[in-house]
Amino acid sequence: MRKLIGSLLSLWILLLLAQNAAANCGAGTVIYFKFKSEIYLLLADHTWSHQRDRTWSGFGGFCDGDPIDVAAARETEEETKGFYRRDEIFARLVSSPKIRVGDFTTFFVEVDYVPAIVINNHKSSVRTAGYFERGPYAWIPFSVIWQAIAERRTGRVQIPQKYLPPDKRSNRLFEPFVTSLLAAKSAGILPWEQ
């Protein structure tokens, strides 16, 4: 009887630890395209007033119990208002490099170019809140982002105004996004630098 109770207790603790790990899991994508010798990243601002400190970044959020690749595809679909569909993103994740920083995994996903205005004007057919938490969107040259990171003076990385749409709320990059880019560059996994 003691062995059975001990085994059940151990199983219960493992389930709690697994549930806690899944609750703290985060995943997302950095969407990019190549044009000539430049790489452009699709970034979006946060529209909700309680998330304004998150500013410009790639796409992502909590795993909500999903595996990281499923969560990254779901979050990308939601945060692009359904413009990039989760099945299309999920299919690209298999061959995409990724970096894990803390409890967040970022996938680097190459897509075909679509003007940012098309994404900004896309109307979602889904009416859940997650589909309206991001915007506006802008393609920012990676060289500009990297220069802004290198020249950071105030602790916050600022994107030059000329690369942002007029209806922007901020010009700063979200610090965890910067941390993921730095980690990916340090690990040599940025796909356009391989």
Contacts in CASP RR format, 6 or more apart in sequence:
PFRMAT RR
TARGET T0000
AUTHOR 0000-0000-0000
METHOD contacts of the structure
MODEL  1
MRKLIGSLLSLWILLLLAQNAAANCGAGTVIYFKFKSEIYLLLADHTWSH
QRDRTWSGFGGFCDGDPIDVAAARETEEETKGFYRRDEIFARLVSSPKIR
VGDFTTFFVEVDYVPAIVINNHKSSVRTAGYFERGPYAWIPFSVIWQAIA
ERRTGRVQIPQKYLPPDKRSNRLFEPFVTSLLAAKSAGILPWEQ
22 63 0 8 1.000
22 65 0 8 1.000
23 62 0 8 1.000
23 65 0 8 1.000
24 103 0 8 1.000
25 62 0 8 1.000
25 63 0 8 1.000
25 65 0 8 1.000
25 68 0 8 1.000
25 71 0 8 1.000
25 103 0 8 1.000
25 105 0 8 1.000
26 60 0 8 1.000
26 61 0 8 1.000
26 62 0 8 1.000
26 63 0 8 1.000
26 68 0 8 1.000
26 71 0 8 1.000
26 103 0 8 1.000
26 104 0 8 1.000
26 105 0 8 1.000
27 60 0 8 1.000
27 61 0 8 1.000
27 63 0 8 1.000
27 68 0 8 1.000
27 69 0 8 1.000
27 71 0 8 1.000
27 72 0 8 1.000
27 75 0 8 1.000
27 104 0 8 1.000
27 105 0 8 1.000
27 106 0 8 1.000
27 107 0 8 1.000
28 58 0 8 1.000
28 59 0 8 1.000
28 60 0 8 1.000
28 61 0 8 1.000
28 71 0 8 1.000
28 72 0 8 1.000
28 75 0 8 1.000
28 76 0 8 1.000
28 104 0 8 1.000
28 105 0 8 1.000
28 106 0 8 1.000
28 107 0 8 1.000
29 58 0 8 1.000
29 59 0 8 1.000
29 60 0 8 1.000
29 72 0 8 1.000
29 73 0 8 1.000
29 75 0 8 1.000
29 76 0 8 1.000
29 89 0 8 1.000
29 93 0 8 1.000
29 96 0 8 1.000
29 106 0 8 1.000
29 107 0 8 1.000
29 108 0 8 1.000
29 109 0 8 1.000
30 41 0 8 1.000
30 58 0 8 1.000
30 59 0 8 1.000
30 106 0 8 1.000
30 107 0 8 1.000
30 108 0 8 1.000
30 109 0 8 1.000
30 180 0 8 1.000
30 181 0 8 1.000
31 41 0 8 1.000
31 42 0 8 1.000
31 58 0 8 1.000
31 59 0 8 1.000
31 76 0 8 1.000
31 80 0 8 1.000
31 84 0 8 1.000
31 109 0 8 1.000
31 111 0 8 1.000
32 39 0 8 1.000
32 40 0 8 1.000
32 41 0 8 1.000
32 42 0 8 1.000
32 108 0 8 1.000
32 109 0 8 1.000
32 110 0 8 1.000
32 111 0 8 1.000
32 142 0 8 1.000
32 191 0 8 1.000
32 192 0 8 1.000
33 39 0 8 1.000
33 40 0 8 1.000
33 110 0 8 1.000
33 111 0 8 1.000
33 112 0 8 1.000
33 113 0 8 1.000
33 139 0 8 1.000
34 40 0 8 1.000
34 110 0 8 1.000
34 192 0 8 1.000
35 113 0 8 1.000
38 141 0 8 1.000
38 142 0 8 1.000
38 143 0 8 1.000
39 141 0 8 1.000
39 142 0 8 1.000
39 143 0 8 1.000
39 192 0 8 1.000
40 113 0 8 1.000
40 139 0 8 1.000
40 140 0 8 1.000
40 141 0 8 1.000
40 142 0 8 1.000
41 58 0 8 1.000
41 139 0 8 1.000
41 140 0 8 1.000
41 142 0 8 1.000
41 145 0 8 1.000
42 58 0 8 1.000
42 80 0 8 1.000
42 111 0 8 1.000
42 116 0 8 1.000
42 119 0 8 1.000
42 137 0 8 1.000
42 138 0 8 1.000
42 139 0 8 1.000
43 56 0 8 1.000
43 57 0 8 1.000
43 58 0 8 1.000
43 137 0 8 1.000
43 138 0 8 1.000
43 139 0 8 1.000
43 140 0 8 1.000
43 159 0 8 1.000
43 173 0 8 1.000
44 56 0 8 1.000
44 57 0 8 1.000
44 58 0 8 1.000
44 59 0 8 1.000
44 79 0 8 1.000
44 80 0 8 1.000
44 134 0 8 1.000
44 135 0 8 1.000
44 136 0 8 1.000
44 137 0 8 1.000
44 138 0 8 1.000
45 55 0 8 1.000
45 56 0 8 1.000
45 134 0 8 1.000
45 135 0 8 1.000
45 136 0 8 1.000
45 168 0 8 1.000
45 169 0 8 1.000
45 170 0 8 1.000
46 52 0 8 1.000
46 54 0 8 1.000
46 55 0 8 1.000
46 133 0 8 1.000
46 134 0 8 1.000
46 135 0 8 1.000
46 169 0 8 1.000
47 132 0 8 1.000
47 133 0 8 1.000
47 134 0 8 1.000
47 135 0 8 1.000
47 169 0 8 1.000
48 133 0 8 1.000
51 133 0 8 1.000
52 169 0 8 1.000
52 170 0 8 1.000
54 174 0 8 1.000
55 170 0 8 1.000
55 172 0 8 1.000
55 173 0 8 1.000
55 174 0 8 1.000
56 138 0 8 1.000
56 140 0 8 1.000
56 159 0 8 1.000
56 164 0 8 1.000
56 170 0 8 1.000
56 171 0 8 1.000
56 172 0 8 1.000
56 173 0 8 1.000
56 174 0 8 1.000
56 177 0 8 1.000
57 173 0 8 1.000
57 174 0 8 1.000
57 176 0 8 1.000
57 177 0 8 1.000
58 79 0 8 1.000
58 174 0 8 1.000
58 177 0 8 1.000
59 75 0 8 1.000
59 76 0 8 1.000
59 79 0 8 1.000
59 80 0 8 1.000
59 134 0 8 1.000
60 71 0 8 1.000
60 72 0 8 1.000
60 75 0 8 1.000
60 76 0 8 1.000
60 79 0 8 1.000
61 71 0 8 1.000
61 75 0 8 1.000
61 104 0 8 1.000
62 71 0 8 1.000
63 70 0 8 1.000
63 71 0 8 1.000
64 71 0 8 1.000
65 71 0 8 1.000
66 74 0 8 1.000
68 105 0 8 1.000
69 90 0 8 1.000
69 93 0 8 1.000
69 94 0 8 1.000
69 107 0 8 1.000
70 90 0 8 1.000
72 89 0 8 1.000
72 93 0 8 1.000
72 105 0 8 1.000
72 107 0 8 1.000
73 86 0 8 1.000
73 87 0 8 1.000
73 89 0 8 1.000
73 90 0 8 1.000
73 93 0 8 1.000
74 86 0 8 1.000
76 84 0 8 1.000
76 86 0 8 1.000
76 89 0 8 1.000
76 109 0 8 1.000
77 84 0 8 1.000
77 85 0 8 1.000
77 86 0 8 1.000
77 89 0 8 1.000
78 128 0 8 1.000
78 130 0 8 1.000
78 131 0 8 1.000
78 133 0 8 1.000
79 130 0 8 1.000
79 133 0 8 1.000
79 134 0 8 1.000
80 119 0 8 1.000
80 122 0 8 1.000
80 134 0 8 1.000
80 137 0 8 1.000
81 119 0 8 1.000
81 122 0 8 1.000
81 123 0 8 1.000
81 124 0 8 1.000
81 131 0 8 1.000
81 132 0 8 1.000
81 134 0 8 1.000
82 122 0 8 1.000
82 124 0 8 1.000
82 126 0 8 1.000
82 131 0 8 1.000
83 114 0 8 1.000
83 118 0 8 1.000
83 119 0 8 1.000
83 122 0 8 1.000
84 111 0 8 1.000
89 109 0 8 1.000
92 109 0 8 1.000
92 110 0 8 1.000
92 111 0 8 1.000
93 107 0 8 1.000
93 109 0 8 1.000
96 107 0 8 1.000
96 108 0 8 1.000
96 109 0 8 1.000
96 110 0 8 1.000
96 191 0 8 1.000
97 107 0 8 1.000
97 108 0 8 1.000
97 184 0 8 1.000
97 189 0 8 1.000
97 190 0 8 1.000
97 191 0 8 1.000
97 194 0 8 1.000
98 105 0 8 1.000
98 106 0 8 1.000
98 107 0 8 1.000
98 108 0 8 1.000
98 189 0 8 1.000
99 105 0 8 1.000
99 106 0 8 1.000
99 180 0 8 1.000
99 183 0 8 1.000
99 184 0 8 1.000
99 187 0 8 1.000
99 189 0 8 1.000
100 106 0 8 1.000
101 176 0 8 1.000
101 179 0 8 1.000
101 180 0 8 1.000
101 183 0 8 1.000
104 176 0 8 1.000
104 180 0 8 1.000
106 180 0 8 1.000
106 184 0 8 1.000
108 184 0 8 1.000
108 189 0 8 1.000
108 190 0 8 1.000
108 191 0 8 1.000
110 191 0 8 1.000
113 139 0 8 1.000
116 136 0 8 1.000
116 137 0 8 1.000
116 138 0 8 1.000
116 139 0 8 1.000
116 165 0 8 1.000
119 137 0 8 1.000
120 135 0 8 1.000
120 136 0 8 1.000
120 137 0 8 1.000
120 165 0 8 1.000
124 131 0 8 1.000
124 132 0 8 1.000
136 165 0 8 1.000
136 167 0 8 1.000
136 168 0 8 1.000
137 165 0 8 1.000
138 163 0 8 1.000
138 164 0 8 1.000
138 165 0 8 1.000
138 168 0 8 1.000
140 159 0 8 1.000
140 163 0 8 1.000
141 163 0 8 1.000
142 192 0 8 1.000
144 159 0 8 1.000
144 160 0 8 1.000
144 163 0 8 1.000
145 157 0 8 1.000
145 159 0 8 1.000
145 173 0 8 1.000
145 181 0 8 1.000
146 181 0 8 1.000
146 185 0 8 1.000
148 157 0 8 1.000
148 158 0 8 1.000
148 159 0 8 1.000
148 160 0 8 1.000
148 173 0 8 1.000
149 157 0 8 1.000
149 173 0 8 1.000
149 178 0 8 1.000
149 181 0 8 1.000
149 182 0 8 1.000
152 158 0 8 1.000
156 172 0 8 1.000
156 173 0 8 1.000
156 175 0 8 1.000
157 172 0 8 1.000
157 173 0 8 1.000
157 175 0 8 1.000
157 178 0 8 1.000
158 171 0 8 1.000
158 172 0 8 1.000
158 173 0 8 1.000
159 171 0 8 1.000
159 172 0 8 1.000
159 173 0 8 1.000
160 171 0 8 1.000
161 171 0 8 1.000
164 171 0 8 1.000
181 190 0 8 1.000
184 190 0 8 1.000
185 193 0 8 1.000
188 194 0 8 1.000
END
